[in-house]
Amino acid sequence: PSSSFGSSIFSDSLPSRPSFRNHGEQAQKALQSPRRMTGMMPGMMSPSLNPSRVPQPEKYVERIGAFCLDGADFQAVRPLEAAPDKVKNFSDVSRPEMIRSLCHSHVPGWKAFPEEELAIDQICEGLSNQLFKVHLDKESTGLIPCVLFRVYGKDVATLYDGEQELNIFKTLSKYQIAPKMYANGDGWRIEEWHFAVPLKTKYMRNPSILTQVASQLARLHKLSSRSDFPREILEMVPASTDRLQRWVDGCETAAAKLHQSNTCPETARRLATMNFEDIVAERDWLRKFVLEDDQKIRGSGLDVVFSHNDAQENNILQTHYGLRFIDFEYSSMDYQAYDIANYFCECTIDYTADKYPFYSQSLSDFPSEWEQRLFCAIYLSEYLESKVTLEDSSVTLLLQRVNRFTLMSHYLWTVWSVIRAPQACTFNEFDFLNYAQARWDTYMRTKRTLLEAQEKAKKTRPRGWSDASFSSDRRAPAFSSSSRQKKGPYVLGGALTAGGVLLGAAAVVVVTRLLRR
């Protein structure tokens, strides 16, 4: 879980998320007020510095296509000057004057304008980093009108390596996949602004979106096969299994911190009800389960490729040239099945809810079997660069592995949420423990379903079928070596039948010649 237009914002730096509808009503009232008519209060330096300035969430955002024209919410933003002190004191570079100074110095062309003419809006979305939309208050042609200023989240070392993340970002920027970077420093980065809106959860299963995401993921996964792909990235261990170790260790540390905390006893009490010991104990079983029965076939789900690892609604933008992935802080080398499984899981979760717990989950929105097969057929057609249809056995094989990795997705975001919980305790902000409990419950439910299906398959499959090859796609069976030894009688019968046909044809020819005489 992350955010749009870059990474995201620590929820402990935000109040509850306002809906754009309410935000728009407030904006309309402000537009009619005398203060708005005059532009600023007496004695204020500039309209850009006015805490009561009405932000324009639609500014520098292009809405392309039918998916963007249904009254889609823009991101909730507010003037940074109007944000509470805990937002501006979040880090050494979160103060308005620091952000303004850094952007004024590093964004090409902005030195020609007074610093006071740079407007800063906080993007009130996301869960990992602080994000700010910085733009010129006046329209100017030929200049960069808007940038994204990112402040790295606190204590992210448990979740990902900051230096590694920067290296990956620079690599993807060079490939024109990630945004252009104008400047960076200790704890901050200035990035290119995307003139687009994020994808909505309700559209993630639309065939048009499914096929685009499938193709884009496959292209991203093929990056690591480039001859110029950095070796230091290529040699990384698969992230999902690596995080099983590091994130669970960090989860244990965070849980101990919560238990010892006196500032939020309710959080500690709720953690105690999550059966935390069971969560930790599940790690070893899961690591084995997702990797066993490897068919050693390219495209079957266990290829180690460069992966996004957080493909969800707010990290996919709708642009006039198609969908575009953003927010690569969790990107690394990983098993290809994880990205696909994670996308399927994210189809059920909406992070734009404006009421507690500030997300919603609908398990019935998990892609249907037909939608999963469509996704995997398009993915494999791009990844293998060969036509693959929905009925192909390679689709079945990939889906079997993807189903296992849905457990990995639920598990990793469960422990991720526990790690984040000590930083978010108040009622009216994203409830990390509530989210952790929801993902853990879904993990246990999915695990039971998968194991029951496997047990049922073992009882109903024909003799000679291997565990890994048995599937619902019986048009493309994979037989074991023992089954091949039982084909002798069928071969003999076929030979006798062919011989009989030849003898009959010869007899017909002989009789015909005799009659002619």
N, C-alpha and C positions, 0 to 999 in steps of 0.2 A: 504493500500500500504506500502510495506516494502522492504526488500532486501533478497538476498540469502546468505547462509552460516552464518546465525546469524540474526542480525536485519538489520539496514541500516545506511546510512550516510546522515547528513544534506546536502541538495543540495546547501546551501549557502557556503559550504566549498569546492565546486567542480567547475571546469570549465565545458564546454559542454562534454557530454560523448562520447569518441572516439569509433568507431566501431573496432572490433578485426581485421577486414581485414586491415584497415589502420594501426592499431597498429602493425600487423604482418609485414607489409612492412617496417615500421620504424625499427622494430627489426632486419630484415634481413640486412638493411643498416648498422645498428650498429655492427652486427656480422662481417661485412667485413671491419670495420674501424680499423686503427692501435690502437686506444684506447682500443677497445675490445680485440685485440690480446695481449696487454700487461696486461690487467686486471685492471689497475688503473693508474691514473695520478701520476707523480712524487710527492712525499711528502704526498700522501694520506695514511691514516692509514690502511685501509682494503677495499677490493672490496665491502664488504657489506655496507660500508658507502659512496660509490661513487654515487653522484646524477645522473650520467649518466649511472649507471648500467642498463642493459637491463633486465626488469622483465620477468619472465617466468609464464604467466598465466596458462599454462597447467601443471605446476609442482604441484604434490600432488592432481591431479584431475583425477579420473577414468571415462572413457566414456564407459558406458555399454549399449549394445542393439542398435537397429536400430534408435531409437529416438535420439541417441547421435552421430551417425556416418554420419550425413548429412552436415557436415561442420558447426556444431553448434558453435556459438560464445562462447568463454570463457569469464569470467568476465574481464572487463577492469581494469587493475591494474597499478600502477606506484610506483617507489621508494618513500618512505615518504620523503627522503632528497630532492627530486626534487619537492615536493608539495609546493604550495604558502604558505606564512607565515600565512595566515588566517586559513589554515588547522592545522598547527602546534601550533597555538595559540588558537585553539578552546576551549581547557580546560587545566587544570593544568597537565593532564596526556596525552596530545596529542603530546608532544615533543618526538622526536625519542629516545633521551637518557633516558627519563622516561619509555617509553614502553619497551625498551631494558633491562633496569635494573629490572623492575617488572617481565618480562618473565624469565630473567636469574635467578632470585631468587626463582620463584614459580613453574616453569615447571620442573617436575622430570627429573633429569639427565643432565639438561642444565648447572648446575654450573661447570661441568667438562670442559666447553669450555669458551674461552674468550668472553666477551660481544660483541666484535667487529665482531664476526663470526655469529651474528644473523642478518639476513636480514629482513627488514620491508617493506612491500608493502601496499599501501592504496588501498582498494577495491572501485573503482569508480562507485558505484551503490547505489541505495536506497534513502530513504527519511526521516528516523527517527533518526538513531544513526550513529556514526563514527565506521567504521570497518577496522581492519588491519590484514593482513596475515603475521604472524611472523614465520620464519622458519630458520633452520640451513643452513648456506651457503654451508656446506660440507655434503655429504652423510654419515650417521652413522647408522649402523645396531643396532637393539635392543633398540633404543631410540625413543621418540616421535619426529617426524621430523618437525611437523608444528602445530601451534595453531591459534586460532582466538582471537584477542584482541579487545574487545568492549569498546567504550567510550560512555556512556549514552548521549543522546541528551539533549539539553537545554530546559527548560520550559516544560518538559514532564508531570509535575504534573497535568496540565489541561487535559491531554489525558488519563493518567493511573497512578496508585499508584506504585511508584518504589519499595517500600518495599513489596507490594503485588505481584508484578511481580517477584521479586527475590524468594519469597516463592513458587510461582507456578513453576518457573524454577527448583528449587531444588526438588520439588515433582516429576515433569516429568523426571528429570534426574535420580532420584531413580528408577522410573519405566522403565528406559532405553528408554524413548521416546525423551526427549530433550538431547542435547549433555552433555557430562561429564564436570563438572566445576572444574578447577584446582585451581583457587583462585579468590577472588573478594575484592573490596575495595570501597572507596567513589568515585563513578562516573566511575568505570571500572570493567571489568570482563575478565578472561582468560578462554576460552572454548575449548573443543575438536574440531578439524578440521574435516569436512566431506569430504571424498575423492569422490566427486560426482559433477554433474552439475545440475543446476536448470531446471525445466520443462519449455518448451516454450509454449507461449499462443496458437500457432497454433496446438498443440497436445492435448490441454485440452479437446477437444470434441471427440477425438479418443476413440472408445468403450473400448479399452484396458486400457486407462488412466481413462476414466470415471468410469469404474467398480472398478478400484483400489482405486481411490479417495473416491468413495462411501463407500467401505468397510472400508477404513482407518478412514473416518469421523465417521462411526457408532461405530467402536472400541474406538475411542477417546471419543465419547459421552457416552459410557458405563463405562468409568473410574469412574465417580462419583457414580456408584452403588457398587463399591468395598467397602468391610468392613473397609479397612484401609485408605480410602480416607480422607484427612484432613477435619475436620468439619468446620474450619474457611473458607475454600474455598467453601464447600458445602452450607454454609449459606449465600453466597453472593447473592445479588439481581440480576436478569437478566440484563446483561450488556447493551443490546441494548436499552431497555426502560430507564435504568438509565442514559445512555449517551445522550439520548434525552434531559435530563435536564442539565447535567453538560457540555456537549460539546456545546450546543446551548448558554448557559450562557458564556462560554469561547469564543464562536464565536462573541457574541455581544461585549465583551471586546476587541477582536482583531480588529473588524471592527472600533470601536471607536479610537483605536490606529492608524489604517491606515488613518482614516479621519483627524486626528490631525498631521500626519507625514508630514514634509516638505522635507524629503529626497527622497521620491518617489511619487510625485504627480500623476503620471500616474496610479499607483496602486490604489490610493484613488479614482480616477475618474472611473476606471473600476469597483470598488466595488459598486459605486453609481448606476451603470447601471444594477446590478444583482437583483434588487428588493429585497433587503435584508430583508425588513420588511415582505414580503410575506414568505420568508424562515422561519423566526422565528415564524410567525403565524401558519405555517403548523404543528408545533410540536404536538399540542393537538389533532388535527384530526387524525394524523398518529398513535399516541399512541392508540387511540380507535380502529382504523381500523384494525390494525394487530392482535388485541386480541379478537375482537367480534366474535360471532357465534362459540364459543369453543364447540366442540363435546365431550370433556372430554374422549377421547379415546387415549390410549397409542399409540405413534407413529404417531399421527395426526399432529405434528408440534409444539405443544405448551409444550411439555415436557421440563422442565428446566434441562439441562445437562451441563457437562463441555464442552466448545466449544473453537475452535481455534480463530474464529472471524476475520481472515485475510487470508483465503485460496486463494492464487493467485499464479501465475506462479513462482515468485522468492522465494516463501515460501514453495515450494514442490520440493524436490530433487529426482533425479533418481539415485538409488543405485543398486548394484548387488543383493540386497535382496528385491527389490521393491521400491515403492515410500515412502518418509519419509517427514513428516511435520517438519518445523523449524520456528523460530521467533514467540515466544509465548507471546510477550509483551502485546498484546491486548486480550489474552486468559482470560476467566472467565466463570462463570455460565451464561447460556443464553438459549433462546428458540432454539430448535434444527433446526427449519426451517430457522433461520438466516444464519447458516453456509452453508446450501445448496443453499439458494438464493444468497448469496455473491459469491459463486463459479460460479454459472451460470452467474452472472453479470461480473465477472472478465474474463470470456471467451471472452469478447468483447474488452478487453483493454490490450495493449502491452506496458510495461514500459521500454523496451530496445531500444526505438528509439533514434538515435544519433543526431537528429535535433530538433529544437524548434517545439513544446513545450516539447519535450523529453518524449512523450507518443503518442500512436495512439489509436483510437477507431473505431471499426467496429460493428455497432449494428446488422448487419446481421449475425454475428457470435454467437448470443445468441443461446443456444442449442434448437434444434427442439423439438416438443412435444414427438416424439419417444425417443430422447436422454434423455429428462427429465424423462420420465417414466422408461427408462432403469436404470438411476441413482437411482431413488427412489425405484425401485423394489430391486435392489442390496442392497441399504442402509437398507431397512426394513428387508430384509432377514437376514442381519447380526445383526441389532439392536434388532429385535424381536426373532432372533435365530429360525426362522421358514421360510419355503419356501414361497416366495411371487412372483407372476408373474406380468408381465407388465399390464395384464388386471384386476388385483385385485382392488376392490373398495378402499382398504386401500391406494393404490398408488394415486388414484384420490384425496382422502381426504387430503393426505400429500401435494400434488402438489397445491391444492387450498390455503393452508396456505403459502407454499413457494412463490407463486405468490404475495401474500400480502407483504411478507418480502423482496422482491426485492426492494420495495419502501424504506424500512428501510435501506437497504444497500446503495442505491443511496443517501439517505438523510444524513446519518451519515458521509459518505466520503465527501459530500459537505461541511458540517460545519467543518469537520476536516481540509479540505484544507484552509478554511478561517482562522482558528486558526493558521495554519502554514504560511500563506501569509506574515505576517510582517517580517519573517526571510528569505524571498527569494524575492528579488526585481529586480535583474539584468536580462537582456534579455536572456543571453545565459545559463540560468539554468532552472530547472524544474519550470514551471509556475503554481503555486498553484491556482491562481485565474482563469486561463484558465481551469484548471482541475475541479475546483469547479463549474464553469459555465456549463461545459460539463455534469457533474453528475447531476446537478440541472435540466438541460434541459431534460435529460433522465428520471429523476424522474417524471417530469410533463407529458412527453409523455406516460410513462408507467401507470401513474395514470389514465389518460384519457382512455387508452385502457382497463384497468381493470374495471373501472366504467361502460364503455359502454357495456362490456361483461356481467357484472352483471345485468344491466338494460335489456339487450336483453334476458337473461336467465329468468328473472322474467316474461316477456311477453309470453315466449314460453313454460314454464314448465307446466305440467299437474296440475290440481287442487289437493290439498292435499300434494304437495311436499313442504318441508321446504326450506328456503333460503340456509341453510348450506348444506343440503343433495343433492340439485340439482347439477348435473354435466353432463359432456359430456359422462360419462360412464353409459349408460342406462341399461347395463346388470346387474348392482348391485344397484338398486334404494333403497333409504331409505324413506319409507313412514311415514307420520305423523300418530298420533293416530286416527284422524278422518277418515282416509282412511281405517283403519282396520274395522270400523263399517259398511262399505258398502259391506262387503264380504258375507252377509247373503244369498242373492239370488243365488250367485254362489255355495255356500255350499249346498243349498237345491236342486239346479239343478243337482249337482253331485251325491247327494244321490239318487234322482229319477232315474238317468241314471243307477247307479249301481244296483238298485232294478230291473229295467227292464231287465238287462243282466242276473241276477240270475233267474228270472221267465222264461225267454226264454230258459235257459239251462235246467231247470227242465222239461219244456214241451218237449224238445228234448228227454230226458231220458225216459219219460212216453211213447211217441210215439214209440220209439225203442223197448221197452219191449212188447208192444201190437203187433207189427209186428212179433216178434219172436214167439209168441203164434200161 
